[in-house]
Each structure stands twice: as structure tokens, then as C-alpha cells.
Amino acid sequence: MKNVLKSRTALTFTLLLISNFQAAVMAEDASSGGASDARRRQVAYLTPTVDLQHARDVAQAAYQSTNFNGALSHYQNLSQSTAANAKDFYWLGETYAHLNRYPEAAQAFDRALAMDPRLDTAQIPLVQAYLGANQQQIAAQKCASAIRTVTDPVVRQQLTLLEPYCHPRPPVHLNSAEVRSRRMLEHR
């Protein structure tokens, strides 16, 4: 009875480990001549698996419910994963933008576009993030570059409408006649 109980406990423990962890196996090179059996054994290192789709769903649910601080922590964790993709960085950037953290948003959008240059939808918030961070020159460069490279005509049109905001407006100098006419209109 004790042996059955021990084997069931070991089996249950093994099943728990397998269901919650993924084994990363490293094998020693057994090609060396008279290596002992101990040196030929494989060593298993257990690392926790991350259910990326579940993490993305939780982050998106927080974002959709306007819990941007909660979404931020989830997207930050996702972006630190080696399996993070361009959309993870896109949503990280959107979350930063909603929290008015524009420099971080711009970095996240830049990272998303570095991972997937065809992600046209990231171009508009990228330019907006640089504008929000008061970096008009970089915003103008990113906007001009995006207008040349995007394939989506709607995104191109929106970038074209956004482009004038990327250039600082020169101060308006009025001659004396224009100043007088404006004053007269203001007094009416």
C-alpha cells in the first residue's frame, strides 16, 4: 500500500510540474571517449511557462475598461517577454499615451515598428506621441518618412492632415495698417 501511495504522489507531483512548467533540457556532449554514465545524463532545468494569450487578454481587458495603470503593468510584462511581438509594443504605446507618458509611448511605437515595419496603424500614434513629448522636429521626420512608406491610403491621408502640426508656426508679424484694422474689429 505504501508503494502505491508513493507512486501516486510522485505521479501527481510530476503531472503538476509538467502542466505548470516547461522543461528546458540541456545535454552534455557525450562524444568524449570514456565518459562516465553520470556525465552522459541529461540535466533538466524547469522554467515557468507564460500563457501569452491569457496575458494579452487580461491586458486588453484592463485597457478596454480604461484601467490604463493596470493595463500598463500587463503590457510591460508582456514586452519584457522574449515572445513579445509588435502588437504588444503597439498596445504598450497606446497605454502610455493614455497616461500622458508620451516619451515612453514614442519608444514603444518605435519598437513596434522596428519589429514590424508594415504596421501602418502605429505610424499615426508614433507621430502624435512625439508631438505630445514636444519633439516637433522628430515628429516631422517620422511623419514625412511614414507618408512615403505606408501602404494604407487612410493612414497616409491622416498623416498628411497631421503633418502641418509637426512644424512650428512662425510668429505672425503685422504691419501697422493690419494692427489698426484688427483693433477696430475687436472694438465692434
PyMOL commands that set and color helices and strands:
alter all, ss='L'
color gray80, all
select helices_A, chain A and resi 2-20+37-40+52-64+68-80+86-98+102-115+120-132+136-149+153-166+176-187
alter helices_A, ss='H'
color red, helices_A
select strands_A, chain A and resi 21-27+42-48
alter strands_A, ss='S'
color yellow, strands_A
deselect
rebuild
show_as cartoon
